[in-house]
Amino acid sequence: FTPWYIGYVILFNMLVGPVFSAGSVTSERERQTLDLLLTTIISPWQILWGKLISGLRVSSVLTSFLMWPVILACVMIPIGLAYNLPTVAGYFIVVVLTCLTTATAALFCSVIFRKTSVSLMTSYLVIVVLFMAPLAMRFFAETFFPNSPAAEAVRFVGVFSPIAAVFALPLDIDLTNTTRDADLPLFFSYVSFTTAYLASLLGLMIWQFHTRWRVAQE
């Protein structure tokens, strides 16, 4: 049941991650301090990096508290996750990427919208669709169209969802003679897509600062 627990950790971060970043820039507008911030010698990258870290450090610390049971299971239980250390490392990679995705997506919404409430709602909407829609599509396809080309195509849509990536990792538990089939191409595709997605969001935010507010980079 370890993938189910990691899915719970991801769900927890989906709830807390956007809260600390969705108001990073919109709050500056609402307090009418954005113009003052833009007149400083701080570059757009420094502004965005500081905003991202300030929100990410809270959500990531809260999420990391839920990963302690996984570490304890590897250390204290002689049979179990200790024999699946590469898979456990994959779990941590997915959780870290999830923390970065929720915080960066919320910060992006904070840059393009003017009100914190709109930014927060949009952040949740984007994250829920990105993380949960592939799972719903896959469940529907495998339930009503099993062993069809459509089901195989929908399976690859899981590259957008960290939960699908978690269940794509192999898991071998000798105690119960249970083996979970691996889908490593889906996992690595998720890592590649998420990395490109985060880089694109950061690039778009810096571009917004340069064009929308005409901030000159140092």
Residue pairs with C-beta under 8 A, 6 or more apart in sequence:
2 70
2 73
2 81
2 91
2 171
3 166
3 167
3 169
3 171
3 180
5 69
5 70
6 70
6 91
6 94
6 95
6 166
7 163
7 166
7 167
8 66
9 63
9 66
9 67
9 95
10 94
10 95
10 98
10 131
10 162
10 163
10 166
12 62
12 63
12 66
13 59
13 63
13 95
13 98
13 99
13 102
14 98
14 102
14 124
14 127
14 128
14 131
16 59
16 62
16 63
17 59
17 63
17 98
17 99
17 101
17 102
17 103
17 106
17 127
18 102
18 103
18 105
18 106
18 109
18 120
18 123
18 124
18 127
19 59
19 106
19 120
20 54
20 55
20 56
20 58
20 59
20 103
20 106
21 51
21 52
21 55
21 56
21 59
21 102
21 103
21 104
21 106
21 107
21 110
21 123
22 106
22 107
22 109
22 110
22 116
22 119
22 120
22 123
23 110
23 116
23 119
23 120
24 51
24 52
24 54
24 55
24 106
24 107
24 110
25 34
25 51
25 107
25 110
25 111
26 110
26 113
26 114
26 115
26 116
26 118
26 119
27 116
28 34
28 37
29 114
30 115
30 116
34 213
37 47
38 213
38 215
41 218
43 215
43 217
43 218
44 205
44 206
44 209
44 210
44 215
44 217
45 206
45 217
47 209
48 107
48 111
48 202
48 205
48 206
48 209
51 107
51 110
52 103
52 104
52 107
55 103
55 106
55 107
56 99
56 100
56 103
59 99
59 102
59 103
60 96
60 99
60 103
63 95
63 98
63 99
67 92
67 95
70 81
70 88
70 91
70 92
73 80
73 81
74 80
74 81
74 82
74 85
74 88
75 82
79 173
79 174
79 175
80 173
80 175
81 87
81 88
83 172
83 174
84 170
84 171
84 172
84 173
87 169
87 170
87 171
90 165
90 166
90 169
90 187
91 166
91 169
93 191
94 162
94 165
94 166
94 190
95 162
97 162
97 190
97 191
97 194
97 195
97 198
98 162
100 194
100 198
101 127
101 130
101 162
101 194
101 197
101 198
102 123
102 127
104 198
104 201
104 202
105 123
105 126
105 127
105 130
105 201
106 119
106 120
106 123
107 201
107 205
108 201
108 204
108 205
109 118
109 119
109 120
109 122
109 123
109 126
110 116
110 119
111 205
111 208
111 209
112 208
113 119
113 122
130 160
130 161
131 160
131 161
131 162
131 163
132 161
132 163
133 160
133 161
134 154
134 157
134 158
134 159
134 160
134 161
134 164
135 158
135 161
135 163
135 164
137 154
137 157
138 151
138 154
138 155
138 157
138 158
138 164
140 154
141 148
141 150
141 151
141 154
141 155
142 151
142 154
145 151
155 186
156 186
156 189
158 164
158 165
158 168
158 186
158 190
159 165
159 186
159 189
159 190
159 193
160 190
160 193
161 190
162 190
162 194
164 186
164 190
165 186
165 187
165 190
165 191
167 180
168 182
168 183
168 184
168 186
168 187
168 190
169 180
169 182
169 184
169 187
170 179
170 180
170 181
170 182
170 184
171 178
171 179
171 180
172 178
172 179
172 180
173 179
209 215
210 216
210 217
